Amino acid sequence: MGESARRGALPWLAGAVLALLVLGPALTPGSLLNLDLVLTPTIPVPRGVWALGPELSRRVPLGAALACVSTVLGGAVAGKVLLGVALALAFAGAWKLLPDAPTAARLGAGVVYAASPFMLTRVAVGHWSVAAALAVLPWALPVLVRPGDDLRRTWLWSVAIGATGITGGMFGGVLLVCGLVADRGRRLVTIVIAFVVAQLPWVIPGIFTLGPTGPLANPRHFATRASVPFGVLRVLAGGGFWRPPSQVGANGAGGAVLGAALLVLAVIGARQLPGRWRGRATAAAVIGLALTLASGLPGLRSLFADLTTTAVGGALRDSQRLLGLYLVWMAPAAALGAVRLASGASAAVQPTVEVLPAVAGVVLAAPGLWGAGGALEPVTFPAAWSHASAQVDRRPGPVLALPWHEYLNVGFASDRRVLNPVPDYFGGDVLASSNPEFADSPRAREQGDPRERHVPPLLDHLDHVSGALQDLGIRWVVVLHEVDWKQYAAINDDAGLERTLSSGALDLYRVRDWRGPVVDDRGRSVAVHTHAAPWSSVAPSGAATWTRPAATGWLRGTSSAGSTATGLLRLPAGRGPVWYWPATLALAADGVVATGVAWTVVRGRRRAPLPN
């Protein structure tokens, strides 16, 4: 291997080592469960791919690829690979931002950025779309802040960062605005159209899944932890995650001191950043940091909370995500600041000064190394889970997940707080709580399932609940033996339910009188064959009810479907396929973007290879 090949391989090798050091025990067999990190044996295709709820489209489009890979590698392995690749890609990207800097500086930039407490926290809590956006960000930055220089590359990097979802879209949008302002609007219309089209795979599903949600939880609970002055300084080091127990590193006085020190080094080294993107990236960093702090600073947080109370504004309530725009500037700038300081020191001291950012990065990352303090410790689902899932697969139908909590402490996951894993594990139509249960938001619903509000009243009379479950279209009830599950014991007294599985981990019940997915007004089952989630063939019939959540956009032939009083899909009398028309827009957007990328790459190869 030649010298140039070795140099080219070095950042990737170092990034791979970093990923191994962070994931550590997670790389052993088993699933991962921690807060929003739910890696089940098979990851279901997100319904947002079809612009179909009830869950918000946070997982598209990247989640669709992850689901496909999970069918080959398994969900746990696919998820771990994604997290590892994100860490390595982020490190190599920060390294590549400083092509002419000493190796020590490039190493410092990679460690401070890729192993920042911000990145490690998002990895640990399962915000893998945020981690993916951080991984793409340093590669896209030099292009998107100069969007008019090469429209071809601007388009491709807009697609790449948009493929990570809404967080990547926000990163790219800020970079693009800074570049367009600096260029005084050069090629404005073409660039804006290209960027917007590149974001359509997540924008269109977002439009159709965002509307029916609510009321959302109080946005103050998702504000950046940024008390003055030390909380702000810890944010500069990558801290400030809205749930303090989940924050990895950047805690205490040490985090504040290192945050301040890195900012000072960044200010010293900012002038040494590559001139093509230096000023524009600085502006993006200021915007990202300002928005990050706005949700947590006294005097601003109330106004910010009011602005993010709406469904649309709620996309910004976790404003700490935008800290990535600051970190991608700060990490290389701080590394160059150390080089500048070292240039004025004696030859014997220079190497020590140059590696100070790398040392600071390692100190900040230390609490997250080897499994993020136990958050990435693999777990094994009890055998009863697979047995219950197999029963549901043999006789499919909507599933009600109990206990009725969106998040619960899972015993077999060392009592870690976890998003209810039943929807991901069982797949299909699972009705579960989406209320995070904040005291000041008792009726909050973070998903748009119209059936959800009908469940809490049923929990007070579980001894005769089967009739109400029929009205909700429920065929199966899963009761996990977690947290307050004993309060649901009365369900065993309902003769309309058959307990088909009883174990120490969970109980599975079948609603005896469930009559089928589609039932007409005379109580007769109507034949149905589903080709894909938004498209089904249904036999001709009178008006009928389908045991799936209602949503605006469903049609029977060309006639609009409605909703029952309990939130089920109400089909008009007639014939023709039952289909969800927004799915055609989502698929069209995916096709346009994929075709555009293929055409750009093929055309570019005919002209010249892509620039490095």
MARMIVEX-796143 format. One record per residue (C-alpha): x, y, z. Coordinates in steps of 0.5 Angstrom, whole numbers, plus 500, padded with zeros to 3 digits. Each point is the difference from the previous one (the first is absolute). Layout:
XYZ
...
//
This chain:
500500500
503507498
501506504
494503498
495494500
503500508
498507501
493499497
499494504
502503507
493504501
496494499
504495504
500505506
493501499
498493500
505499506
495506503
494496498
503494504
501504506
494503501
495494498
504495504
496495503
494502495
504496495
498493503
494496498
493503503
496506499
500507502
495504505
501507503
495505499
499501493
505495498
496494498
503495496
496494500
502493496
496503494
499507499
493502496
500504494
498507503
493502497
502507499
503497494
493500497
498507503
496496505
500500507
498500506
507501502
504506498
504499494
507501504
503494497
499501493
504499495
506497504
495496504
498496493
507498498
501498508
494496500
502496493
507499502
497497507
496495496
507497498
505502506
495500505
497506504
505501505
506499495
498504495
499506506
506499503
504500493
496507498
503503507
507497499
500503493
497507502
506500505
505499495
497504495
500506505
507499502
503500493
495505497
503505506
507498498
499501493
498507501
507502502
504497494
506504501
501500507
504496505
498493501
499502508
495505498
496496495
500494506
498506505
494502495
498493499
500498507
497507503
494499494
499493500
501498507
496506503
495499505
495502496
501495495
501494505
494502504
496500493
503493499
498498507
493502500
499497493
499507496
504496494
497505495
503506503
507496501
499499492
499507499
506502504
504494496
498504493
501507503
507501499
501497493
494504498
502507503
505502495
495499494
494503503
503506503
502502493
494497496
501504494
507497498
498493498
492499499
502493499
503499507
495504503
495496498
503493502
502503507
493503501
497493498
505496505
499505506
493500499
500492500
501500507
493504501
498506503
506501504
505500494
495504497
500506505
508499500
500501492
495505500
504505505
506498496
497502493
497507503
507502502
503498494
494504496
501506504
507500499
499499493
495506499
495495498
504497494
496495496
495500506
494497496
503494498
504499506
494500504
496496496
505495500
501500507
492499502
499495495
506496503
496501507
494497497
501493502
499502508
496507499
494496496
499495506
501505505
494504497
495495500
502497507
501506504
493503499
496495504
505500506
498503507
500503504
507500501
504500506
502506503
507502496
503503506
502493502
504499494
504507501
507500500
503499507
504507500
500503507
505507500
505500500
503492501
494497496
502504494
507498501
498493500
496501494
506502496
504494502
494496497
495499506
493503502
496494498
493501502
500494504
505500505
501493502
501498493
506506499
506496498
506504503
501508500
497500507
503504506
505505501
505496495
495500494
499508501
508501500
501496494
494503497
503507501
507498498
498497494
496506498
506505501
505495496
494500494
500508500
508500500
500495494
494502496
504505496
504493498
494497497
500498493
498507496
495497496
495499505
503503507
495506500
494496498
501495505
501505505
493503499
497493500
503498506
498507503
493498498
500493502
503502507
495506501
494495498
502495505
501505506
493503498
496495503
504500507
502507501
496504505
496505496
500496494
498493502
492503501
500503493
503494497
496495504
494504497
502500493
501492500
494499504
496499493
501493496
504504495
505503505
500494504
506498495
504505503
499498507
506496501
504506498
506497503
501495493
502507497
507500504
503496495
500506495
505503506
504494501
502499493
503507500
503499507
503494499
505502495
501507502
502498507
505495497
503505496
500505506
504495503
505500494
500507500
502501508
505494499
504504494
501505506
503495505
507497500
501494496
500495506
493503502
497500493
497493499
497500507
496506498
498498494
497494503
496504505
493499496
501493499
501499508
494504501
496496495
502494504
499502507
493503497
499493497
502496506
493499503
497497493
506495499
499493500
492500500
498507502
500498507
496494499
495503496
502496494
500493504
497495495
493496503
497494498
492500499
497495504
498494496
492502501
501506496
502496494
494495502
495505500
502503494
500494496
492499502
499507498
503499493
496493499
494504501
501507499
496506503
501507504
504499507
499504506
506501504
499500507
503503505
497506498
507504500
504503494
506499504
501495505
506497504
501493497
502495505
504496495
504506498
503501507
494505501
502505495
494505498
498498493
495502495
495494500
503495495
494496499
498504493
507499497
501492503
493498497
500505494
493501497
494504503
502501507
496505505
504502505
501507504
503506498
500504506
506501503
496502506
503506503
496503505
498506497
498497493
495494503
497499493
506501496
500496493
506499496
497496495
494501495
496494502
493502501
499493504
505502505
495505504
495494501
505496504
501503507
492500502
500492498
506499505
495501506
496494498
504495497
496494503
495502495
504503494
499495494
494504497
504507500
506496497
495498495
498507498
507502500
502494495
505497505
501492499
506499505
502503506
507500503
502501507
507501502
502498507
503506501
499506505
493501502
497493496
497497506
495506500
497497493
499493504
492501499
501499493
500492501
493501503
497502493
497493497
500504493
508499500
504494499
507500503
504496495
507501503
502501508
507501502
504503505
502506494
493501497
493498499
496499493
493501500
495499494
494503499
495494499
495504495
504504496
497499493
505502495
504506498
494503495
493499503
494503496
494503504
497493500
505497504
503496494
507499499
503503493
505497496
507504500
507499497
505505502
505501495
504506504
498504506
497505496
497496494
495494501
495496496
493500504
494496497
494504498
495502506
496505504
503505505
505496504
505501506
507499499
504498506
505505499
501507502
497505496
503506496
499505495
502498493
497493500
495498494
496494498
501501493
499507499
495501506
503503506
500496507
498502506
501499508
496496505
499503507
505496502
505502495
500494495
500501493
493500497
499498493
494502495
496495497
503498493
505497497
507501497
507500504
501503507
506505499
504506504
501505495
505504503
505494500
500501492
503507502
505497504
502494495
500505495
505505504
505494501
500498493
501507498
506501504
503493499
499501492
503507501
506497504
501495495
500504494
505505503
505495502
500497493
500506497
506502504
504494498
499502493
503506501
505500506
501496506
497503507
505505503
503497507
//
